[in-house]
Amino acid sequence: MSEATKHSKVLILGAGPAGYTAALYAARAELSPVVLAGPEPGGQLTTTTDVENYPGYPKGISGPEMMEEFREQAERFGTEVIYDLATTVDLAKRPFEVQGDSGTYTADALIIATGASAKYLGLPSEQRLRNHGVTACATCDGAFYRGQDVAVIGGGDTAMEEALFLTRMCRSVHIVHRREEFRASKVMQKRALEHEKITVHWNREVQEVLGEDGVTGLRLRDTVSGAAEVLEVTGMFLAIGHVPNSKPFAGTLEMDDQGYIKVARPGSSYTSVEGVFVCGDVADKVYRQAITAAGTGCMAAIDAERWLAEHG
């Protein structure tokens, strides 16, 4: 693409389930949307091996393959997908202006679908075994560990929820927490601590994920004594939080204290700036599923279409 400015009626930032669903609806409304695919086209699903909980795929499908089908469907109706990353966004200008690595884009309406990224520990062994026993979503991947021993890393409500969810299918669940008390709410702590399948390893941090082609255990370090030990598990679930990919909009859009973009009208995709809409995990810290992201992508496209019709 040249350095010339490219204008579209609807510009969509992000190419995960939310972005592609928004594109599909906008394209079918003949709005000729442009999608900037960003740093990870396909979003978090590109790091998911198998998706078994999305309706319409009774035999399951790999994350990357599913996102390829989303893209094809959006393109079939006239979506243009550009592999560029939005670096700065000017929402004070009309039309809105987005600066990318490869060019400048303007739009009458903007849909933000930039998603969120799970936090990882940053260990080389963890990255090597990602999707081979290391995951950040129990709801997505728990069923693959039926009858196995697994570990959940974290101490907040998410860690308790993930651990309790995993007790339904796993033989045992080990919560590894680097402090001597949880940050989780009292009710969630109580449920986890009283569950017969859950063992808590206090004051422990993961130093290495063991295994070649899959996880065989975790090398833990006692944060008080410094002693090392090995915990034998076949799965490690990270539950240390997510980071919404909302940095380019800081200071211009209303966000909560974690950086999730707020919707201005409950039950809609409207943001605090007229003509800017939000969908998917950049606004959702509760559900974070492909299907909920897709649902809000549909909402954003319909909201944008109606807003454009009202504003000529």
VOPAGU-2260 file (C-alpha; in pm, 1 decimal, decimal comma):
REM VOPAGU-2260
SITE   aa  ch    i         X         Y         Z
SITE  MET   A    0       0,0       0,0       0,0
SITE  SER   A    1     123,8     349,8     -76,5
SITE  GLU   A    2     163,4     631,4     173,6
SITE  ALA   A    3    -154,5     792,0      34,4
SITE  THR   A    4    -450,0     825,5     272,1
SITE  LYS   A    5    -714,9     556,3     236,5
SITE  HIS   A    6   -1071,4     655,3     325,7
SITE  SER   A    7   -1357,0     420,4     420,0
SITE  LYS   A    8   -1705,8     459,7     561,8
SITE  VAL   A    9   -1622,1     208,5     834,5
SITE  LEU   A   10   -1272,6     126,9     956,5
SITE  ILE   A   11   -1234,7    -174,9    1184,9
SITE  LEU   A   12    -925,4    -214,3    1401,3
SITE  GLY   A   13    -859,0    -579,1    1479,8
SITE  ALA   A   14    -910,9    -910,7    1303,3
SITE  GLY   A   15   -1038,0   -1151,3    1566,7
SITE  PRO   A   16   -1394,0   -1288,3    1599,9
SITE  ALA   A   17   -1524,9    -940,7    1694,5
SITE  GLY   A   18   -1352,3    -753,7    1410,9
SITE  TYR   A   19   -1440,5   -1005,4    1139,5
SITE  THR   A   20   -1804,7   -1032,3    1252,5
SITE  ALA   A   21   -1832,6    -651,5    1250,6
SITE  ALA   A   22   -1679,3    -655,2     900,6
SITE  LEU   A   23   -1923,2    -921,0     779,1
SITE  TYR   A   24   -2227,8    -721,9     895,4
SITE  ALA   A   25   -2089,2    -389,0     771,2
SITE  ALA   A   26   -2003,0    -539,9     433,0
SITE  ARG   A   27   -2349,6    -690,0     391,3
SITE  ALA   A   28   -2490,0    -343,5     468,8
SITE  GLU   A   29   -2281,4    -222,2     171,5
SITE  LEU   A   30   -2055,8      -3,2     384,5
SITE  SER   A   31   -1736,4    -141,6     221,1
SITE  PRO   A   32   -1546,1    -181,4     549,9
SITE  VAL   A   33   -1169,5    -183,4     577,9
SITE  VAL   A   34   -1009,8    -405,0     844,3
SITE  LEU   A   35    -664,1    -328,3     980,9
SITE  ALA   A   36    -555,8    -675,4    1091,2
SITE  GLY   A   37    -303,0    -557,4    1351,8
SITE  PRO   A   38     -11,2    -750,0    1504,2
SITE  GLU   A   39    -198,7   -1080,3    1543,1
SITE  PRO   A   40    -449,5   -1138,8    1260,1
SITE  GLY   A   41    -709,1   -1378,7    1397,0
SITE  GLY   A   42    -658,6   -1253,9    1752,9
SITE  GLN   A   43    -616,4   -1485,5    2051,6
SITE  LEU   A   44    -772,2   -1774,8    1859,0
SITE  THR   A   45    -456,1   -1804,5    1649,5
SITE  THR   A   46    -284,3   -1936,8    1963,5
SITE  THR   A   47    -563,8   -2189,2    2032,4
SITE  THR   A   48    -512,1   -2535,2    1886,8
SITE  ASP   A   49    -871,5   -2663,5    1897,9
SITE  VAL   A   50   -1200,8   -2478,5    1933,3
SITE  GLU   A   51   -1476,9   -2715,4    2044,9
SITE  ASN   A   52   -1724,2   -2471,4    2201,8
SITE  TYR   A   53   -1821,8   -2254,3    1902,9
SITE  PRO   A   54   -2169,7   -2347,6    1769,0
SITE  GLY   A   55   -2175,3   -2482,9    1415,6
SITE  TYR   A   56   -1851,9   -2681,2    1444,3
SITE  PRO   A   57   -1968,4   -3016,9    1587,5
SITE  LYS   A   58   -1631,6   -3182,2    1523,4
SITE  GLY   A   59   -1428,6   -2883,8    1646,0
SITE  ILE   A   60   -1189,0   -2673,0    1441,5
SITE  SER   A   61    -842,5   -2528,4    1494,2
SITE  GLY   A   62    -831,1   -2162,2    1598,5
SITE  PRO   A   63    -628,3   -2043,1    1294,5
SITE  GLU   A   64    -853,0   -2239,3    1053,5
SITE  MET   A   65   -1165,2   -2089,6    1208,5
SITE  MET   A   66   -1028,7   -1736,6    1175,8
SITE  GLU   A   67    -940,0   -1807,2     812,6
SITE  GLU   A   68   -1307,1   -1896,7     752,1
SITE  PHE   A   69   -1421,3   -1577,7     929,9
SITE  ARG   A   70   -1189,5   -1374,3     704,5
SITE  GLU   A   71   -1307,9   -1546,3     383,9
SITE  GLN   A   72   -1672,0   -1486,0     475,2
SITE  ALA   A   73   -1611,4   -1115,7     548,7
SITE  GLU   A   74   -1414,8   -1072,6     223,4
SITE  ARG   A   75   -1685,5   -1247,4      21,7
SITE  PHE   A   76   -1918,2    -952,5      86,3
SITE  GLY   A   77   -1662,2    -684,3       8,6
SITE  THR   A   78   -1446,6    -637,4     319,0
SITE  GLU   A   79   -1091,4    -524,8     247,6
SITE  VAL   A   80    -836,4    -668,2     492,1
SITE  ILE   A   81    -507,6    -477,0     519,7
SITE  TYR   A   82    -218,0    -623,7     715,9
SITE  ASP   A   83    -112,7    -309,2     896,7
SITE  LEU   A   84     -89,4    -203,4    1260,4
SITE  ALA   A   85    -259,8     112,5    1392,1
SITE  THR   A   86      -1,9     314,1    1585,0
SITE  THR   A   87    -181,2     644,4    1656,7
SITE  VAL   A   88    -547,1     741,1    1643,4
SITE  ASP   A   89    -691,6    1093,4    1616,8
SITE  LEU   A   90   -1056,9    1096,2    1721,3
SITE  ALA   A   91   -1079,2    1477,9    1735,4
SITE  LYS   A   92   -1065,9    1498,8    1354,9
SITE  ARG   A   93   -1361,4    1431,3    1127,1
SITE  PRO   A   94   -1323,4    1199,3     948,9
SITE  PHE   A   95   -1131,3    1004,1    1214,1
SITE  GLU   A   96    -766,7     949,9    1129,7
SITE  VAL   A   97    -560,5     640,4    1203,7
SITE  GLN   A   98    -188,6     626,7    1138,6
SITE  GLY   A   99     -56,8     280,3    1056,7
SITE  ASP   A  100     292,1     144,1    1002,8
SITE  SER   A  101     231,3     141,6     626,0
SITE  GLY   A  102     -11,2     426,2     566,5
SITE  THR   A  103    -279,1     665,8     686,0
SITE  TYR   A  104    -646,8     571,8     709,8
SITE  THR   A  105    -953,3     791,2     754,9
SITE  ALA   A  106   -1307,1     680,5     832,6
SITE  ASP   A  107   -1654,7     819,0     896,7
SITE  ALA   A  108   -1713,0     555,3    1167,9
SITE  LEU   A  109   -1457,2     356,1    1364,7
SITE  ILE   A  110   -1503,7      13,0    1521,5
SITE  ILE   A  111   -1243,7     -89,4    1779,8
SITE  ALA   A  112   -1192,7    -465,4    1805,4
SITE  THR   A  113    -831,3    -473,8    1920,6
SITE  GLY   A  114    -886,9    -747,1    2181,5
SITE  ALA   A  115    -684,5    -828,7    2489,0
SITE  SER   A  116    -370,2   -1027,1    2558,1
SITE  ALA   A  117    -333,1   -1282,9    2835,2
SITE  LYS   A  118     -44,4   -1216,5    3072,1
SITE  TYR   A  119     226,6   -1482,0    3074,7
SITE  LEU   A  120     515,1   -1536,5    3315,0
SITE  GLY   A  121     777,3   -1471,4    3045,0
SITE  LEU   A  122     965,8   -1801,4    3078,9
SITE  PRO   A  123    1128,3   -1948,7    2764,2
SITE  SER   A  124     996,8   -2296,4    2860,0
SITE  GLU   A  125     645,2   -2154,6    2897,6
SITE  GLN   A  126     650,7   -1999,0    2549,8
SITE  ARG   A  127     793,9   -2318,5    2397,9
SITE  LEU   A  128     508,6   -2527,8    2542,0
SITE  ARG   A  129     230,4   -2277,7    2472,2
SITE  ASN   A  130     -69,3   -2477,5    2339,9
SITE  HIS   A  131     116,6   -2797,2    2428,8
SITE  GLY   A  132       9,5   -2801,9    2792,2
SITE  VAL   A  133      41,8   -2430,2    2867,0
SITE  THR   A  134    -274,2   -2223,4    2820,0
SITE  ALA   A  135    -445,7   -1912,3    2954,9
SITE  CYS   A  136    -809,5   -2021,3    2925,4
SITE  ALA   A  137    -964,7   -2302,8    3129,6
SITE  THR   A  138   -1306,6   -2251,9    2968,1
SITE  CYS   A  139   -1148,8   -2295,2    2624,1
SITE  ASP   A  140    -910,1   -2583,0    2692,4
SITE  GLY   A  141   -1011,8   -2753,4    3017,8
SITE  ALA   A  142   -1191,2   -3041,2    2843,4
SITE  PHE   A  143    -861,5   -3157,0    2686,9
SITE  TYR   A  144    -727,6   -3235,4    3038,0
SITE  ARG   A  145   -1001,3   -3472,0    3149,5
SITE  GLY   A  146    -878,1   -3705,4    3424,1
SITE  GLN   A  147    -539,3   -3532,3    3446,1
SITE  ASP   A  148    -348,2   -3338,7    3713,7
SITE  VAL   A  149    -314,1   -2967,0    3633,8
SITE  ALA   A  150    -187,0   -2644,0    3788,6
SITE  VAL   A  151    -345,1   -2297,2    3793,7
SITE  ILE   A  152    -110,3   -2001,9    3841,7
SITE  GLY   A  153    -254,5   -1697,7    4020,8
SITE  GLY   A  154    -434,0   -1578,7    4332,8
SITE  GLY   A  155    -723,7   -1361,7    4218,6
SITE  ASP   A  156   -1088,9   -1436,7    4143,8
SITE  THR   A  157   -1001,3   -1556,0    3792,5
SITE  ALA   A  158    -757,5   -1814,3    3931,6
SITE  MET   A  159   -1023,3   -1943,8    4175,6
SITE  GLU   A  160   -1285,3   -1958,8    3899,1
SITE  GLU   A  161   -1048,9   -2142,5    3664,4
SITE  ALA   A  162    -945,4   -2388,8    3936,9
SITE  LEU   A  163   -1305,6   -2462,6    4036,7
SITE  PHE   A  164   -1405,8   -2504,8    3672,3
SITE  LEU   A  165   -1118,6   -2750,8    3616,2
SITE  THR   A  166   -1224,3   -2966,6    3912,6
SITE  ARG   A  167   -1520,8   -3079,8    3702,4
SITE  MET   A  168   -1300,7   -3269,5    3457,4
SITE  CYS   A  169    -951,8   -3297,0    3609,9
SITE  ARG   A  170    -834,9   -3551,8    3866,4
SITE  SER   A  171    -658,8   -3286,9    4074,3
SITE  VAL   A  172    -598,3   -2911,8    4055,4
SITE  HIS   A  173    -298,0   -2738,2    4212,5
SITE  ILE   A  174    -312,4   -2361,6    4268,6
SITE  VAL   A  175      37,4   -2210,7    4268,5
SITE  HIS   A  176      54,0   -1867,1    4429,8
SITE  ARG   A  177     363,3   -1659,1    4500,6
SITE  ARG   A  178     223,5   -1505,2    4820,9
SITE  GLU   A  179      80,0   -1647,3    5142,5
SITE  GLU   A  180    -269,5   -1514,4    5086,2
SITE  PHE   A  181    -504,8   -1478,7    4789,6
SITE  ARG   A  182    -628,3   -1150,8    4641,5
SITE  ALA   A  183    -956,1   -1322,6    4548,9
SITE  SER   A  184   -1286,7   -1234,3    4712,4
SITE  LYS   A  185   -1360,4   -1420,6    5037,8
SITE  VAL   A  186   -1640,9   -1626,1    4885,3
SITE  MET   A  187   -1421,6   -1746,0    4595,5
SITE  GLN   A  188   -1132,7   -1825,2    4831,8
SITE  LYS   A  189   -1362,4   -2028,6    5055,4
SITE  ARG   A  190   -1492,7   -2234,6    4763,7
SITE  ALA   A  191   -1142,1   -2311,3    4638,1
SITE  LEU   A  192    -986,1   -2382,1    4977,8
SITE  GLU   A  193   -1266,8   -2616,4    5078,3
SITE  HIS   A  194   -1270,8   -2814,7    4752,9
SITE  GLU   A  195   -1140,5   -3169,2    4793,7
SITE  LYS   A  196    -970,6   -3172,9    4451,3
SITE  ILE   A  197    -778,4   -2846,6    4503,1
SITE  THR   A  198    -435,4   -2821,4    4668,2
SITE  VAL   A  199    -280,2   -2478,5    4727,6
SITE  HIS   A  200      95,9   -2425,2    4706,6
SITE  TRP   A  201     158,8   -2100,2    4895,9
SITE  ASN   A  202     472,0   -1885,5    4847,0
SITE  ARG   A  203     569,8   -2065,9    4529,9
SITE  GLU   A  204     668,3   -1932,0    4188,3
SITE  VAL   A  205     720,2   -2122,0    3864,9
SITE  GLN   A  206    1083,4   -2124,3    3752,8
SITE  GLU   A  207    1051,5   -2365,6    3462,1
SITE  VAL   A  208     786,1   -2564,3    3276,7
SITE  LEU   A  209     916,0   -2918,0    3228,2
SITE  GLY   A  210     860,2   -3141,1    2924,3
SITE  GLU   A  211     962,0   -3173,1    2560,2
SITE  ASP   A  212     646,4   -3211,2    2348,4
SITE  GLY   A  213     403,8   -3157,6    2634,4
SITE  VAL   A  214     403,3   -3050,3    2998,4
SITE  THR   A  215     527,0   -3313,7    3245,9
SITE  GLY   A  216     570,4   -3088,8    3548,8
SITE  LEU   A  217     665,9   -2751,3    3694,1
SITE  ARG   A  218     986,8   -2659,2    3871,5
SITE  LEU   A  219     878,1   -2441,0    4163,7
SITE  ARG   A  220    1079,5   -2218,3    4395,1
SITE  ASP   A  221     977,8   -2141,1    4751,5
SITE  THR   A  222     972,5   -1758,7    4769,5
SITE  VAL   A  223    1053,3   -1770,4    5143,7
SITE  SER   A  224    1323,0   -2038,6    5175,3
SITE  GLY   A  225    1443,4   -2049,4    4813,6
SITE  ALA   A  226    1406,0   -2429,8    4807,1
SITE  ALA   A  227    1325,1   -2593,9    4472,6
SITE  GLU   A  228    1070,3   -2869,4    4410,5
SITE  VAL   A  229     897,6   -3037,6    4115,8
SITE  LEU   A  230     519,6   -3051,0    4086,1
SITE  GLU   A  231     407,4   -3328,0    3848,5
SITE  VAL   A  232     124,5   -3199,8    3627,0
SITE  THR   A  233      34,5   -3230,1    3257,6
SITE  GLY   A  234    -121,1   -2886,4    3217,6
SITE  MET   A  235     -51,1   -2531,8    3334,3
SITE  PHE   A  236    -327,3   -2268,8    3325,5
SITE  LEU   A  237    -219,3   -1904,4    3357,1
SITE  ALA   A  238    -469,2   -1690,2    3550,0
SITE  ILE   A  239    -264,6   -1379,7    3624,5
SITE  GLY   A  240    -479,6   -1142,8    3422,9
SITE  HIS   A  241    -531,9    -994,7    3078,7
SITE  VAL   A  242    -422,6    -663,7    2930,9
SITE  PRO   A  243    -673,0    -490,2    2698,6
SITE  ASN   A  244    -508,3    -365,2    2379,2
SITE  SER   A  245    -635,5     -10,7    2428,1
SITE  LYS   A  246    -318,5     199,9    2452,8
SITE  PRO   A  247    -375,8     405,2    2133,8
SITE  PHE   A  248    -707,5     530,0    2279,1
SITE  ALA   A  249    -578,5     635,0    2622,6
SITE  GLY   A  250    -686,4     988,9    2702,9
SITE  THR   A  251    -950,1    1001,5    2428,7
SITE  LEU   A  252   -1195,6     723,8    2518,8
SITE  GLU   A  253   -1344,3     649,9    2859,9
SITE  MET   A  254   -1187,6     340,6    3014,0
SITE  ASP   A  255   -1199,4     164,2    3348,3
SITE  ASP   A  256    -895,1     152,6    3577,5
SITE  GLN   A  257    -765,4    -159,5    3399,2
SITE  GLY   A  258    -780,9      -0,5    3054,5
SITE  TYR   A  259   -1095,2    -173,7    2924,1
SITE  ILE   A  260   -1292,2      63,3    2699,3
SITE  LYS   A  261   -1629,6     155,3    2851,5
SITE  VAL   A  262   -1954,9     153,1    2656,7
SITE  ALA   A  263   -2141,8     481,5    2691,1
SITE  ARG   A  264   -2489,4     325,1    2668,0
SITE  PRO   A  265   -2553,1      -8,0    2842,8
SITE  GLY   A  266   -2641,4    -283,4    2597,0
SITE  SER   A  267   -2476,6    -105,2    2304,1
SITE  SER   A  268   -2130,5     -66,1    2150,6
SITE  TYR   A  269   -2125,9     316,9    2165,4
SITE  THR   A  270   -1813,7     466,0    2326,5
SITE  SER   A  271   -1767,3     809,0    2482,8
SITE  VAL   A  272   -1687,3     952,8    2135,0
SITE  GLU   A  273   -1972,7     977,1    1883,5
SITE  GLY   A  274   -1913,2     755,0    1579,9
SITE  VAL   A  275   -1664,3     529,6    1760,5
SITE  PHE   A  276   -1784,1     182,1    1859,5
SITE  VAL   A  277   -1619,2     -97,2    2056,1
SITE  CYS   A  278   -1656,5    -475,4    2059,9
SITE  GLY   A  279   -1482,0    -788,8    2179,7
SITE  ASP   A  280   -1228,3    -841,0    2455,7
SITE  VAL   A  281   -1096,7    -482,3    2459,7
SITE  ALA   A  282   -1428,1    -398,5    2630,9
SITE  ASP   A  283   -1509,5    -735,0    2793,5
SITE  LYS   A  284   -1323,1    -851,9    3103,4
SITE  VAL   A  285   -1594,9   -1094,0    3213,0
SITE  TYR   A  286   -1666,2   -1351,3    2940,5
SITE  ARG   A  287   -1373,4   -1331,5    2695,2
SITE  GLN   A  288   -1509,0   -1598,6    2459,1
SITE  ALA   A  289   -1499,5   -1608,8    2079,2
SITE  ILE   A  290   -1877,8   -1624,0    2061,1
SITE  THR   A  291   -1937,3   -1325,8    2292,0
SITE  ALA   A  292   -1677,0   -1127,5    2094,9
SITE  ALA   A  293   -1854,6   -1215,4    1770,0
SITE  GLY   A  294   -2189,7   -1112,6    1919,9
SITE  THR   A  295   -2062,6    -768,5    2018,0
SITE  GLY   A  296   -1898,3    -737,0    1673,8
SITE  CYS   A  297   -2243,8    -775,6    1521,1
SITE  MET   A  298   -2377,9    -509,1    1762,4
SITE  ALA   A  299   -2098,2    -265,5    1669,4
SITE  ALA   A  300   -2165,3    -301,1    1296,0
SITE  ILE   A  301   -2540,6    -246,0    1339,3
SITE  ASP   A  302   -2478,7      51,7    1570,6
SITE  ALA   A  303   -2230,2     201,5    1320,9
SITE  GLU   A  304   -2467,1     144,8    1027,7
SITE  ARG   A  305   -2755,3     319,8    1208,6
SITE  TRP   A  306   -2531,8     601,6    1328,6
SITE  LEU   A  307   -2402,6     663,7     973,9
SITE  ALA   A  308   -2762,0     662,9     839,2
SITE  GLU   A  309   -2865,1     921,8    1099,9
SITE  HIS   A  310   -2565,4    1142,4    1022,2
SITE  GLY   A  311   -2596,3    1126,9     644,9
